[in-house]
């Protein structure tokens, strides 16, 4: 492996580890973790993305110091399949978040969607993804060691067992998020000629939140499309045509694009939480504002204002 490729790949993986590690630390200490299912799913996604970045890092190190011995070759084969399985589980987590966001657009609880995002479904998905990856790995090991090159990720069995499910899950995620965007756009926000200050504030916040939700969901669709679909299309193309040097370079580019998700996911999801943004920018004025409200505003007015502000419907926060 060329030194510049090792430095580039290692840097991206290391940055992904830092961002996901910070996301895990912040989410695990938020007050909304036990109350919000969305927070919990995003935490699991960050853990899954952290495993992807960590396996990529180990793979880069093993491949860089590869001497061609069987020990390195078998280790490289196991790592490549493990990376594919981890990416698959991250896609499943993203799909569950997508279904959770779709569920939030309904005014009533849908038991089917709630069951898909339950802890039991998450556990089953994790076990199935690991088992699905483990079987092809054993078959490849039995067939003997293979060169630890980019051509290994363009092998017929690797593409059929890993890339087809990833392509299907990516297309499903994009489709469901487009449905969520359409449902958000169709929802009408009541416009009243004469509004009191509280109603006007709530209406403006709803309009702003709706706009930000659409932008965020659009970014998620774009990132998923760039990170997954090119790799899958290139992989299918590589098993049809002759694997020349130019084709393998395309496969390498597609492999590197899969690092976009674990790198961008924490930025997209975690920073959407107001509590997280407040902690990151260290807003020290919140405490003084609370003290000012207690000392200046009469207790009856303060309680009335607090009760109104606390009635915000969390189900409208689609992302």
PyMOL commands that set and color helices and strands:
alter all, ss='L'
color gray80, all
select helices_A, chain A and resi 3-28+37-64+70-104+111-116+119-142+150-154+156-186+197-240+245-257+259-270+274-280+285-296+299-309+314-316
alter helices_A, ss='H'
color red, helices_A
deselect
rebuild
show_as cartoon
